[in-house]
Amino acid sequence: MADAALAVIPTELRRHLDGVAIRVEDFPDEEICRELGLESPFDLLGLYQGISLDQKSVAATPMDVDMIFLYRRPILDYWADSGEDLGHIVRHVLIHEVGHHFGFSDADMDRIERLAAGSASD
């Protein structure tokens, strides 16, 4: 599902994701939960870890790989509670985290998600 969600991100954006690792984990680790002050590991569906493109220096040497995490169990729990389409949820979370990679605003992310939803229905 994550691969399918990634495939509908517009090409002009997807080409800038080279080098960004996308991982599916059951839950965020204890350190992330502590850093974000989560009451429960179910409170986080996805996470971008890295330096957004709008903050990166072309002269800087990368210290670590930028990563997007999708947290399987919280996503499934949200799906069970909401009744929404699971593919839509995965796409929404992935697009939101990709938006953080680009340094996009919530309005930008909403626009990208609408474009991706239009591509997914073709």
VOZA-943569 format. One line per 3 residues: number of its first residue (from 1); their letters; for each residue x, y, z of C-alpha. Coordinates in pm, 1 decimal, always signed. Example, Ala and Ser with C-alpha at 12.3 -4.5 7.8 and 13.67 -1.06 7.14 Angstrom:
1	AS	+1230.0:-450.0:+780.0 ~ +1367.0:-106.0:+714.0 .
This chain:
1	MAD	+0.0:+0.0:+0.0 ~ +286.4:+237.7:+72.7 ~ +433.9:+170.0:-272.6 .
4	AAL	+95.4:+235.4:-435.3 ~ +58.1:+558.2:-236.6 ~ +406.2:+669.5:-340.0 .
7	AVI	+328.5:+596.9:-706.1 ~ +45.4:+853.9:-715.6 ~ +257.1:+1140.1:-584.4 .
10	PTE	+313.0:+1373.0:-879.9 ~ +634.2:+1293.7:-1070.0 ~ +773.8:+1645.0:-1027.7 .
13	LRR	+771.9:+1585.9:-651.6 ~ +851.4:+1213.7:-644.1 ~ +1181.4:+1270.0:-826.6 .
16	HLD	+1300.5:+1474.8:-526.7 ~ +1244.5:+1179.8:-294.5 ~ +1552.4:+992.4:-415.1 .
19	GVA	+1756.4:+915.1:-108.1 ~ +1457.5:+937.0:+129.1 ~ +1398.0:+599.7:+292.0 .
22	IRV	+1036.7:+499.9:+347.4 ~ +989.6:+246.7:+623.6 ~ +686.6:+73.6:+762.2 .
25	EDF	+718.1:-3.5:+1132.7 ~ +461.9:-140.4:+1374.8 ~ +495.4:+153.8:+1615.5 .
28	PDE	+717.4:+455.3:+1681.3 ~ +1003.7:+362.4:+1913.6 ~ +1015.4:+467.0:+2278.1 .
31	EIC	+1255.9:+753.2:+2206.3 ~ +1019.8:+907.8:+1948.8 ~ +723.9:+866.6:+2183.5 .
34	REL	+918.7:+1040.4:+2457.9 ~ +1051.4:+1320.8:+2231.0 ~ +703.6:+1395.8:+2096.1 .
37	GLE	+532.9:+1357.3:+2433.6 ~ +293.7:+1091.7:+2304.6 ~ +51.8:+944.4:+2553.3 .
40	SPF	+31.6:+629.1:+2343.2 ~ +226.4:+490.9:+2045.4 ~ -114.1:+479.5:+1870.7 .
43	DLL	-112.5:+862.9:+1864.6 ~ +130.4:+881.4:+1569.5 ~ +46.9:+750.8:+1220.5 .
46	GLY	+361.7:+868.3:+1044.2 ~ +679.3:+1068.2:+1091.8 ~ +935.9:+1248.1:+878.9 .
49	QGI	+1286.6:+1248.2:+1022.3 ~ +1540.4:+1462.8:+848.1 ~ +1610.1:+1813.8:+732.9 .
52	SLD	+1346.6:+1949.5:+496.4 ~ +1464.1:+2057.4:+152.4 ~ +1387.5:+2421.9:+225.6 .
55	QKS	+1631.1:+2406.3:+521.2 ~ +1913.4:+2205.2:+360.3 ~ +2236.2:+2364.1:+252.2 .
58	VAA	+2380.2:+2239.4:-76.9 ~ +2726.5:+2269.4:+78.8 ~ +2643.8:+2066.6:+390.2 .
61	TPM	+2744.7:+1703.6:+416.8 ~ +2441.9:+1492.0:+508.8 ~ +2478.2:+1338.0:+853.7 .
64	DVD	+2199.9:+1083.2:+816.6 ~ +1943.3:+954.9:+570.0 ~ +1609.9:+1136.0:+559.4 .
67	MIF	+1335.9:+889.8:+649.4 ~ +960.8:+867.3:+637.3 ~ +801.0:+623.5:+878.0 .
70	LYR	+451.8:+483.3:+839.0 ~ +331.8:+320.4:+1159.4 ~ +127.2:+14.8:+1066.5 .
73	RPI	-57.3:-58.4:+1390.5 ~ -172.0:+302.1:+1456.6 ~ -281.1:+329.5:+1091.7 .
76	LDY	-479.2:+5.5:+1118.5 ~ -632.4:+118.9:+1446.9 ~ -734.9:+451.6:+1291.3 .
79	WAD	-880.6:+264.5:+992.7 ~ -1083.6:+32.7:+1218.7 ~ -1219.1:+329.8:+1415.9 .
82	SGE	-1288.2:+561.3:+1121.6 ~ -1422.2:+325.0:+856.9 ~ -1229.1:+523.6:+593.3 .
85	DLG	-1067.0:+345.0:+300.7 ~ -731.5:+203.6:+417.1 ~ -556.2:+301.9:+93.6 .
88	HIV	-676.6:+659.5:+137.8 ~ -542.8:+670.5:+493.9 ~ -200.6:+537.7:+390.9 .
91	RHV	-186.0:+784.9:+100.4 ~ -288.4:+1073.1:+328.7 ~ -22.6:+990.8:+590.2 .
94	LIH	+249.8:+940.1:+328.9 ~ +167.0:+1264.7:+147.7 ~ +167.1:+1452.8:+477.7 .
97	EVG	+514.6:+1320.0:+563.6 ~ +644.0:+1388.1:+210.7 ~ +517.4:+1741.8:+260.4 .
100	HHF	+736.2:+1776.5:+568.0 ~ +1034.7:+1664.6:+357.6 ~ +964.6:+1952.7:+119.0 .
103	GFS	+889.3:+2199.9:+398.0 ~ +531.9:+2244.8:+269.7 ~ +248.1:+2410.2:+454.3 .
106	DAD	-72.7:+2224.0:+537.1 ~ -243.9:+2403.0:+244.4 ~ +29.2:+2277.9:+8.8 .
109	MDR	-15.9:+1924.0:+141.5 ~ -393.0:+1941.2:+91.2 ~ -339.4:+2040.6:-272.7 .
112	IER	-92.9:+1754.7:-331.6 ~ -331.6:+1507.7:-174.5 ~ -614.9:+1623.5:-401.6 .
115	LAA	-385.4:+1577.6:-705.3 ~ -283.7:+1232.0:-583.8 ~ -645.6:+1132.6:-521.3 .
118	GSA	-731.0:+1233.7:-878.0 ~ -443.6:+1018.9:-1010.6 ~ -544.4:+721.6:-794.9 .
121	SD	-894.7:+717.6:-940.1 ~ -771.6:+698.1:-1301.7 .
